[in-house]
């Protein structure tokens, strides 16, 4: 089965429509629809309920997400392994990241290194945080940049950590909400609100992280995953929930989200946040080792 069609299917599932997927993939809506017709014909089942102004996944389509993700992951792992081997004698570094925020951190912190070594070529992969850790441990990626929500986070014994950016989490709330007049807030005032978080995979990992981190103030059923960071931010901007944001990235967040107000948290709980660079302690590529040495 064509790997690009699998990626197109997953993009539709992630962003909710053929049109949104076509914009993300730089394809025409007709091309996206044709690819999905081909998958449905190959499988002999309907993956989508197609109506005039709406497209949704069927029950089989929902179940197929797991299979499609496994196919893409297996292909990506094999491709990365080949790339890693071919990169051993080149200036190519395979780098994973977990979200738009981490892409911003990469630009902020890598610029001085890349300015000195313009011949280096970064090959990018976006994956969930948990998968990035596993890929670095298995030497399927050279490096990964991902958030860390605990000061004493634990990783595989083979995974090393460099802190790129450290600060605390703040609450993002719509400026349409009367509470946005405040500069700080007790989370008890928000305990009945939906907490929206972004994850590009069908994972409850961050739901568990936020439930524990914020001391059970929010019920698990009120902590909801959103499949795109843009959708999460729009929902929060219009008062459909709240979100937690890294304070060090507030300048970028304020530009992207002019309808959000960011409030410091007054509760006596850990609001720790860090963006970290992950690498394999047994890395034998001298170019990658030199790159890592630029970070404290």
N, C-alpha and C positions, 0 to 999 in steps of 0.2 A: 504494500500500500504506500502511495506517495507521501513522503514525510512532509512536504509543503502543504498538502491538503489537510494533514493532521494538525499542523500549526494553524492553518486557517480556521479549522473547526474549533480549536481551543481559543482562538482569538474571538470568534463569535460568542462562544460560551462566556468568555471573560467580560466582553464589553456589551453584550446583550442584543446586538443586531448585526445584520449583514452590512448595513451602511457604515456603522462605526468600525467594524472589522476592515472594511475596504479602505477607510481613511487611515487606519493604523498600518495597514500592510501596503499602502500605495497601489492598490488594485481597484479596478472598476467594480461596482456592485454586481454587474453582470458576470464578471470573472469569478467573483466569490460564490455567487449562486450556482454557476456551472460546476465549480469544484465540489460543492456540497451535493449537487445532483449526482455527480460521478461516485462519490462516497456512498450515498444511499443506494445507488444501483449496484455497486460492488457488494455491499453488505446485504442487500435485499430487505432493508427495513427503512422506516421513516425516522429520521433523527430530528426533524423540525415540523412544527405546526405552522404552515404558511398561510397567512391571511393578508388581505389587501394592505393594511398599514401596520401589521404586527407580525413578528416571527418569534416563536418560542421553542424551546427544546421539548421533545416528547419525553416520556419516562425512560424510554430506551436511550434517547439522546443524553439525558442526565447521567445514566449509568455508563455510557460510552466515554464520558470525560476521563474517567480513571484509566480506561484502556488506552485512549489516545495519548494521555500524559505519559503512560509507561512507554509507549512506542517512541514518543519524542525524546524522553529521558534516555532510553537505551541507545537511540541513535546519537544523541548529543554526547553521551559518555564515550561511545566508540570513536566519534569524530574528534572529541577532545584528546583522547589517548593518542590518536594519530598526530594531531596538531602538537601535542606535548613532545612527541618523539622528533618531529620535524623542527621544533623550535630549539632543540638542544644546541644547534650550531648556528643560530640566527639571533636577531635582535628582537624576536617576538616574545611577548609575555601574555599569557592567557589570564585574564582578570574577570572575576565574577562580582556582581553587585546585586543588591536585593530590592532596590526601589529608587525612585526619582531623587529622594533625599540623599541617598548614598552616592548617586551620580554627581550631585552638587558637592558633596564632601570630596570626592575624587578630584574634581576640578580645582577645588580650593587647596588641597594638600599635595597633589601630584605636580602642580605647575612648576615649582622651583626645580624639581628633579628632571622633568621632561625638558625644561629650558636648557639645562646643562647637557642633556643627552637626547637631542632631537632625532637621532637615528632609531631610538626605541619605538617599537610598534605595539600598542596595546590591542589585543583582540578581546572584545567584550562579550559576556554572557549574563543575562538576567535570570536569576533563580531565587527560590525562597531561601531564607537565612539558614534553615536546617540543612537543606540540600547543599548549599555552598560549603558548610562546615564538612559535610561528608565528602564532597568532591575534593576539597583541599587535602583532607586526611588520606584519601585514596590516590592522590597525585594526578587527579583529572583536571585540576586547575593549578596554576602557579600561585595565584593570590586571590583573595576575596575581600570585599569591603561590605560590612554588615553592621547593624546596630547591636548594642549590648545594653541590657536593662538592669544588670546587677553588678555591683563593684567586684564581686568574687565569682564571676561566671566560670564555669568549668567546660573544658573541651577535651577532645581526644588527646592522649599523651603526645602524639606526633604533631599536633597543631600548635604553632606559636602565635602570639598576639602582640601587635603594636597598636597603641592607642593613637588615633589620628585627631580626634576632637572629643572633648569631654565637657559636660555641663549638666543640666537638669531638664526634666520634662515640665512643660506648662500646659494649661488647658486652652484649647481653641474653642471659641463660642461665637455665635452669630452676633453681629452688631445690631441686629433687629431685636435681640433678647435684652430685656431690662437689666439683667445681671452683667451685661457688657459694660455698664457704667462703672463697675468695680475695677480695681487694679490687681486684686488678689481674691482668692476664694477658698472656703472650706468645702471639700468634696461632698460633705453631707448635704450641701445645698443642691447638689446635682445628682444624687443617688438614684433618682427615678428617671433620669434621662437615658437615652440610648448612647452608648459609647461605640463609635464607629472606628474601625481600624482597617488598614489596607493590607492585603496579602494576595500575591498573584497565584497562589495555589489553594486548593481545597483543604486548608489546614486549620485546626483550632489552636495551634501553638500560641499565637499571640493572645487569643482569648484567655488561655490559662495564665500567660505571663501577666496580663493586665489585672486579672482577677486576684492573683497573689500579690502583685506589686502594690495595688491600691487597697490592700487589707480587707478584701471582701466587701468594700463599700457598695460596689455595683454587683447586682446579681449576674450570674453567668449568662442568663437568657437575654440580658440587656446589653451584652457586649457582642457586637455584630461585625462580621467580616464584610468588606466591600471589595469587589474584584478589580477596581481601578482607583488609583489615587485621585484622579480628577473627579470621579463621581463622589468619592468620600468627601472631598473638600467642598463640592457644590452642595451636597446634602447638609453639611454642617453650616455652610454660609447662609442657607435658607432656614436654619433653625430645626432641622430634622434630627439633630443629634449633636454630640460634642465629640471632640477628639483630643488626643495627647500629641504634642509636638515638641521636638528638640529645641530648647531655647537658643543654642548657638546658631541654628539655622533660621531664626526669626526674620532677619533681613530679606532672605529669599522668599520665605513663606508670606511675608507681608506684601511683596510684589505680586506673587501668584494669587493671593487671596485677600483682596482689599476689603471684603465684607467680614473678615474675622478679627476678633479681639483676642489677645493672648493674655491669660491671667496666671499669676504665680500661685502655687498651691501652699496653703498655710498648715495643712495637716502634718502631724508629727510622723511622717512616713518617708521612706526613701523615694526621692524623685530622680535618682541617678540616671544619666544617659551617657553613652559613649558610642562613637563610630570607630570601629576597629579594623585593622588590616590583619587578615589571617594568612598564614603561610605554613608550609610543611617544614618542620625542623630538620628533616633529612634531605631537603632540596639540594641537588647537586649541580644545578645550572648556575654557572658563575655570574651570568648577567642578572639572573633573578636574585641571587644572593647579594650582589652589589646594589641592586635596586632597594632591597629590604634594608640594607645598612644605612640608608638615608633617613630612616625614621627611628626615633628614640624608643 
